[in-house]
């Protein structure tokens, strides 16, 4: 089925036992994500693990790029009653993916762990939406293209982008 033909209804998948054995460790890790962690940390970890599991179970990248941005919602507020917004809504609007104060903080020197967290959020969000991750980091953090690419390289080297990938030129809408 072409992604444009998808009506939003549930897709029934039959991945087979071999695939289920391969994704079981990821589901176990998902079940252990710490609920007491800051929302952006827990969200980043869940997006990363879920993306890796889906990548194993569904080799059909076009379906994933179309569906996932609508399936993942983020709560960008520290309050428990804060609004939830989907990745699709974030990337389709002029709104920011991360709060401005966070962007300013991670651009400063010495914010290594926090910077990796933000790069993971931005890369994952952009890749899932079919948008260029380097451009997303560049625009969101207000840094030069070269800096954005370097930070993504460092995040990947630190294992923070494992299982996440972006295919240039392939848009989320197929």
N, C-alpha and C positions, 0 to 999 in steps of 0.2 A: 504494500500500500504506500502510495506517495504521501508525504506529510501534509500536503495541501488538501488531500482527500480525507484526512482524519477528522472525525466529528467530535472528538474530545471524550468519547466513551472509552471505557476500560479496554485495554488490549490484553488478550489472553496469551500468555507466553508458555511455551513448553520447552524449557531450556535443556532438559535431560539431567540425569543423575550426575554425570561428570562435571557439568557446569555448576550444579548445586554444591558439589563437594569443593569446588574451587572458590565459591563465594561464601561458604559457611564461616571461615575465619573473619571475613569482613563484617558479616551480620553479628558475630559475637562481639567484635570491637564496637559496632554501632550500639549494641545493647548496654555497653559499659561506659558510654560517654557520660562524663561527670555533669550532673544537673546543677551542681553548685559553682561550676566554672562561670566566668563572665559570659554573657550571651554571645558575644562575637567569637569567643574561643570555641564554645560548644557548637555554634553554627558552622564555623569553618571546618571543624573536625567532621561533623555530620555530612556536610556537602562533599568533602574529600572522600570519605569512606563510601557514601552512597554512590558517588560518581564512579568510583573504582568498581563497585559491585555491578552497577548497570553496564559499565564498559565490558565486563567479562560476560555478563548474561545476554547482552544485546549487541551484536556486532553492527547492527543497523544504525549508523551514526546519524543519519538524517532524521529518523524518528526521535532519537534522543534529543537532538538539538532543538527540535520543535516542541517536544513535550516537557522536558525538564524545567525550563525557565518558568513554566506555569505551575509546576508541582512543588517547587521549593519556595517557601515563604520565610522571610527574615523579620525579626523584631529588632528594630534599631534603637529602641528606647530602653533605658535601664529599668523603667517601671514595669511591673507585671501586667498592667492593663494597657500597655502601649500597643499601637496598631501594628498589624502584620502586613507586609507588602511582598508580593511575589518578585522573583528575579526578573520576570518579564516586564512587570510594571516599572521596576527600577531602571532597567536598561532602555525602556521605550520612552521614558519621560526625561525632563530636564533635571530631575531630582538626583541627589547624590546617592551613591551606594553606601558610603560611610560618612559619619558626621564630619563637618569641617574641622572641628577641634581635634579629632583623631588624625585627620590627614596632616594637619599642621604639626602635631606631636611626633609622628613617625618620620617626617622629613628631617627633623632635627638630628644631629649627630648623636650616636650612642643609644638609639632606640632599636637595638637589633632584634630582640625577640618580638616586640610589638610590631616592628616593621614587617617581619616575616609573616605574622598573623594577618596583617592588612594585605600584603601582597597575595597571600593565599586566598583571602576573601575576594579580592578584586580579580585575580586571575580566574578563579573558579566561576565567579559570576559571569565574567565576560566570555569565557570559553563555553559555558553552558548556554549562553544566549547567542552564540555564534558570532561574537564580536572580537576584534583583535585585542588580546590581553595587554600587549605592550601599550597600545593606544589608551586603553582603559586606565592603566596605572599612570600613564603620563598625564592624562586629563584630570583624573580624580585627585592626584597628589600635586599637580602643578610642577612636575619635574621634566627635564629634557628627555627626549626619546632614549638617548644613550643611557641615562641614569635608570629609567624605567626598565630597559632591557637588562641592565646589570643587576638590578635588584631581583628581577625574575630569575636570572641565571643563578644568583646566590640562593634564592628560595628553593629552586629545583635541586641545587647541589646539597642543600641541607635536608632534602627529603620531604619538603613541605608541599610539593606539587606532584607527588607520586600518583600516577593513575589519571592525572589531568592532562589533556592535550587540546590543541587548537589547530585546525586545518585551515591555513590562509585561503581566502577566496570562497569558502563554503559558508553560506549564510544559514541562519537558524530556520528560515522559512523554506529551505530545500533548494 
